[in-house]
């Protein structure tokens, strides 16, 4: 089972040698897996990683434009019509 753990960590088998991070961590010989001291050290070093919730940043809201003041409707004043013939 040691070889399965090393493979799960990213080790690859090349010509009967199990290699992880450019180090030989084990050998496959006569159908058996033989772990190297480097491989045993890697298996002893268990790193616990704690999951942290990541909050996505929100875009700042644009400031609202000021509202135009309400103006009361103005009624048109009664204006006498100008006749062009009067001039």
TISE-886354 format. One record per residue: residue number from 0; residue in one letter; x, y, z of N, C-alpha, C in turn. Coordinates in pm, 1 decimal. Layout:
BEGIN
{NUM, 'A', {X, Y, Z}, {X, Y, Z}, {X, Y, Z}}
...
***
This chain:
BEGIN
{0, 'X', {80.8, -120.8, 0.0}, {0.0, 0.0, 0.0}, {84.7, 126.7, 0.0}}
{1, 'X', {211.7, 114.6, 32.8}, {296.2, 232.6, 35.8}, {311.5, 291.4, -103.2}}
{2, 'X', {320.6, 204.7, -202.5}, {335.6, 255.0, -338.4}, {210.5, 328.2, -383.8}}
{3, 'X', {93.5, 283.6, -339.7}, {-31.9, 350.7, -378.3}, {-37.4, 491.5, -319.0}}
{4, 'X', {10.6, 507.2, -195.8}, {11.7, 639.2, -133.4}, {108.5, 733.6, -205.5}}
{5, 'X', {223.3, 681.2, -244.0}, {320.1, 764.8, -315.9}, {268.1, 802.3, -453.9}}
{6, 'X', {200.6, 709.4, -519.5}, {142.2, 739.2, -651.0}, {31.6, 843.5, -636.3}}
{7, 'X', {-44.9, 835.7, -527.3}, {-150.0, 934.6, -503.6}, {-91.0, 1074.1, -482.4}}
{8, 'X', {31.6, 1079.9, -433.9}, {98.2, 1208.9, -412.7}, {167.2, 1259.2, -538.8}}
{9, 'X', {164.3, 1179.9, -646.2}, {217.1, 1226.7, -773.8}, {338.8, 1152.3, -823.5}}
{10, 'X', {376.9, 1042.6, -759.4}, {493.1, 966.1, -804.0}, {460.5, 892.8, -934.2}}
{11, 'X', {564.4, 868.4, -1015.1}, {548.4, 798.6, -1142.4}, {646.8, 682.9, -1149.4}}
{12, 'X', {604.3, 575.5, -1212.2}, {689.5, 458.3, -1228.4}, {765.3, 470.8, -1360.3}}
{13, 'X', {899.0, 469.2, -1351.4}, {984.1, 479.2, -1469.3}, {1085.6, 365.7, -1462.3}}
{14, 'X', {1076.5, 270.1, -1554.6}, {1169.9, 157.1, -1564.7}, {1183.4, 81.6, -1432.8}}
{15, 'X', {1073.5, 61.5, -1363.4}, {1076.4, -14.6, -1239.1}, {1108.8, 67.1, -1116.2}}
{16, 'X', {1136.0, 195.0, -1131.2}, {1162.8, 283.5, -1017.7}, {1045.8, 378.9, -1000.9}}
{17, 'X', {1009.5, 402.6, -876.8}, {903.0, 499.0, -847.2}, {969.1, 631.3, -814.1}}
{18, 'X', {938.1, 734.5, -890.5}, {1006.5, 863.4, -879.5}, {905.1, 971.0, -842.2}}
{19, 'X', {943.2, 1051.4, -740.5}, {860.5, 1163.3, -695.6}, {951.9, 1282.4, -671.0}}
{20, 'X', {923.5, 1392.6, -735.3}, {1002.9, 1516.0, -721.2}, {1152.4, 1491.1, -745.4}}
{21, 'X', {1181.9, 1420.7, -851.7}, {1319.3, 1390.7, -895.7}, {1397.4, 1305.8, -795.5}}
{22, 'X', {1326.4, 1234.0, -708.2}, {1391.5, 1142.7, -613.4}, {1332.0, 1004.3, -632.3}}
{23, 'X', {1416.0, 902.5, -623.9}, {1368.3, 765.1, -630.6}, {1314.2, 728.4, -493.0}}
{24, 'X', {1184.1, 702.9, -485.4}, {1120.4, 673.7, -356.8}, {1092.1, 525.0, -340.2}}
{25, 'X', {1117.6, 445.1, -442.9}, {1096.8, 302.2, -431.4}, {1133.9, 230.1, -559.3}}
{26, 'X', {1142.9, 96.2, -548.0}, {1177.4, 12.2, -663.0}, {1077.3, -102.6, -670.7}}
{27, 'X', {1044.8, -142.0, -792.7}, {966.2, -263.3, -815.2}, {1064.2, -371.5, -861.9}}
{28, 'X', {1083.5, -476.7, -779.4}, {1173.0, -586.0, -815.3}, {1103.8, -717.6, -783.7}}
{29, 'X', {1101.9, -808.6, -881.1}, {1044.1, -942.8, -865.7}, {900.2, -938.2, -813.6}}
{30, 'X', {824.2, -840.8, -860.5}, {683.2, -830.6, -822.1}, {659.9, -771.1, -684.3}}
{31, 'X', {762.7, -718.5, -621.1}, {749.6, -658.4, -489.1}, {789.9, -512.2, -495.5}}
{32, 'X', {734.4, -434.7, -403.4}, {771.8, -293.4, -394.7}, {868.4, -277.5, -278.6}}
{33, 'X', {982.5, -218.3, -304.5}, {1083.3, -192.9, -202.7}, {1096.0, -41.3, -188.9}}
{34, 'X', {1062.6, 8.8, -70.1}, {1066.6, 153.6, -48.8}, {1207.9, 196.0, -12.1}}
{35, 'X', {1247.8, 315.1, -56.4}, {1379.2, 370.8, -23.7}, {1365.2, 459.3, 100.6}}
{36, 'X', {1475.6, 496.1, 163.5}, {1467.1, 586.2, 280.1}, {1400.5, 720.0, 246.7}}
{37, 'X', {1422.8, 771.0, 124.6}, {1357.1, 896.1, 84.0}, {1205.7, 878.8, 78.0}}
{38, 'X', {1162.2, 763.8, 28.5}, {1019.4, 735.7, 21.7}, {957.9, 721.8, 159.6}}
{39, 'X', {1030.3, 659.6, 253.0}, {980.4, 647.3, 390.1}, {968.9, 783.8, 455.5}}
{40, 'X', {1064.6, 872.7, 429.2}, {1057.6, 1008.3, 484.3}, {936.3, 1083.3, 430.7}}
{41, 'X', {908.5, 1066.7, 302.4}, {794.8, 1135.4, 242.5}, {664.2, 1084.5, 302.1}}
{42, 'X', {654.9, 954.2, 326.6}, {532.5, 898.9, 384.6}, {513.8, 942.5, 529.6}}
{43, 'X', {623.4, 967.0, 602.9}, {612.2, 1011.5, 741.0}, {569.7, 1156.6, 750.7}}
{44, 'X', {606.0, 1235.8, 652.5}, {571.2, 1377.3, 653.7}, {429.9, 1395.1, 601.0}}
{45, 'X', {335.4, 1394.0, 690.9}, {195.7, 1413.2, 652.7}, {161.6, 1558.5, 678.0}}
{46, 'X', {112.3, 1622.9, 577.2}, {77.3, 1763.6, 587.9}, {-73.7, 1774.8, 591.4}}
{47, 'X', {-122.8, 1833.4, 700.4}, {-266.5, 1858.1, 710.2}, {-294.7, 1997.1, 655.7}}
{48, 'X', {-385.8, 2003.4, 562.8}, {-422.7, 2130.5, 502.3}, {-564.5, 2162.7, 546.6}}
{49, 'X', {-580.9, 2279.8, 602.3}, {-713.1, 2321.5, 648.0}, {-780.5, 2402.2, 538.2}}
{50, 'X', {-902.2, 2365.6, 509.8}, {-977.3, 2436.4, 406.2}, {-1026.3, 2569.2, 461.9}}
{51, 'X', {-1013.8, 2671.6, 382.4}, {-1057.8, 2804.7, 421.4}, {-1156.6, 2853.4, 317.6}}
{52, 'X', {-1266.2, 2908.7, 365.7}, {-1367.6, 2960.0, 273.0}, {-1317.9, 3091.4, 214.7}}
{53, 'X', {-1321.8, 3100.1, 84.3}, {-1274.8, 3219.4, 15.5}, {-1396.3, 3297.8, -31.1}}
{54, 'X', {-1399.8, 3422.9, 9.0}, {-1510.5, 3508.9, -33.2}, {-1468.5, 3583.4, -158.5}}
{55, 'X', {-1557.1, 3584.8, -255.1}, {-1526.8, 3655.7, -378.6}, {-1552.4, 3804.7, -357.4}}
{56, 'X', {-1461.5, 3888.0, -403.5}, {-1481.9, 4031.5, -384.5}, {-1597.6, 4080.7, -471.5}}
{57, 'X', {-1672.6, 4170.6, -416.7}, {-1783.4, 4229.0, -492.3}, {-1739.9, 4364.2, -545.6}}
{58, 'X', {-1791.6, 4398.4, -659.4}, {-1758.3, 4526.2, -720.7}, {-1826.9, 4637.9, -642.1}}
{59, 'X', {-1758.3, 4749.5, -621.5}, {-1821.3, 4859.6, -548.5}, {-1937.9, 4916.2, -628.8}}
{60, 'X', {-2039.3, 4953.6, -556.3}, {-2157.0, 5010.1, -623.2}, {-2128.9, 5153.8, -664.7}}
{61, 'X', {-2177.8, 5188.7, -781.1}, {-2160.6, 5324.3, -831.5}, {-2253.0, 5417.4, -753.2}}
{62, 'X', {-2205.9, 5537.5, -722.8}, {-2292.4, 5630.4, -648.2}, {-2411.2, 5671.2, -734.0}}
{63, 'X', {-2521.8, 5688.6, -666.0}, {-2643.1, 5728.0, -738.3}, {-2636.6, 5876.1, -773.6}}
{64, 'X', {-2689.4, 5910.3, -889.7}, {-2694.6, 6049.0, -932.3}, {-2803.3, 6120.3, -852.5}}
{65, 'X', {-2779.1, 6245.9, -815.2}, {-2882.3, 6317.7, -739.3}, {-3006.6, 6337.4, -825.4}}
{66, 'X', {-3118.4, 6329.0, -758.4}, {-3244.6, 6345.6, -830.5}, {-3269.8, 6493.8, -856.8}}
{67, 'X', {-3331.9, 6522.8, -969.4}, {-3367.2, 6659.5, -1003.9}, {-3484.5, 6704.0, -915.8}}
{68, 'X', {-3482.4, 6828.0, -870.7}, {-3593.2, 6873.3, -786.3}, {-3723.4, 6875.8, -866.0}}
{69, 'X', {-3828.2, 6848.9, -793.9}, {-3958.9, 6850.4, -860.3}, {-4002.6, 6995.0, -880.0}}
{70, 'X', {-4048.6, 7024.2, -1001.4}, {-4092.8, 7158.8, -1036.5}, {-4241.1, 7151.7, -1069.2}}
{71, 'X', {-4314.2, 7245.2, -1012.8}, {-4457.9, 7248.9, -1039.9}, {-4478.9, 7293.4, -1184.6}}
{72, 'X', {-4575.1, 7231.1, -1251.0}, {-4599.6, 7272.0, -1390.1}, {-4648.1, 7417.1, -1397.1}}
{73, 'X', {-4598.4, 7490.9, -1495.3}, {-4633.9, 7632.3, -1513.7}, {-4735.9, 7640.3, -1625.4}}
{74, 'X', {-4842.4, 7711.7, -1595.9}, {-4944.7, 7728.7, -1699.3}, {-4903.6, 7843.4, -1790.2}}
{75, 'X', {-4936.0, 7829.2, -1915.5}, {-4902.2, 7932.7, -2012.3}, {-4994.1, 8052.8, -1990.5}}
{76, 'X', {-4934.3, 8169.7, -1992.7}, {-5012.8, 8292.5, -1972.5}, {-5090.2, 8322.9, -2100.3}}
{77, 'X', {-5202.1, 8387.3, -2080.6}, {-5282.2, 8425.3, -2197.8}, {-5212.7, 8541.0, -2267.6}}
{78, 'X', {-5170.0, 8520.6, -2388.8}, {-5100.0, 8623.4, -2466.9}, {-5185.8, 8648.0, -2590.4}}
{79, 'X', {-5200.5, 8779.0, -2619.4}, {-5277.1, 8813.0, -2739.2}, {-5196.5, 8772.2, -2862.0}}
{80, 'X', {-5264.6, 8718.2, -2954.5}, {-5200.1, 8678.3, -3077.2}, {-5162.0, 8799.8, -3157.1}}
{81, 'X', {-5044.4, 8801.2, -3211.7}, {-4997.8, 8914.6, -3292.2}, {-5034.4, 8886.9, -3435.5}}
{82, 'X', {-5092.0, 8985.3, -3494.9}, {-5132.2, 8969.7, -3633.7}, {-5026.8, 9036.0, -3719.5}}
{83, 'X', {-4975.3, 8968.9, -3818.7}, {-4868.1, 9019.7, -3903.1}, {-4914.1, 9136.0, -3990.4}}
{84, 'X', {-5040.9, 9153.6, -4009.3}, {-5090.1, 9264.3, -4092.4}, {-5098.3, 9394.3, -4016.2}}
{85, 'X', {-5084.5, 9389.0, -3882.9}, {-5094.4, 9509.7, -3801.3}, {-4967.4, 9594.3, -3808.4}}
{86, 'X', {-4865.1, 9548.1, -3848.8}, {-4738.1, 9619.0, -3845.9}, {-4728.8, 9716.3, -3956.1}}
***
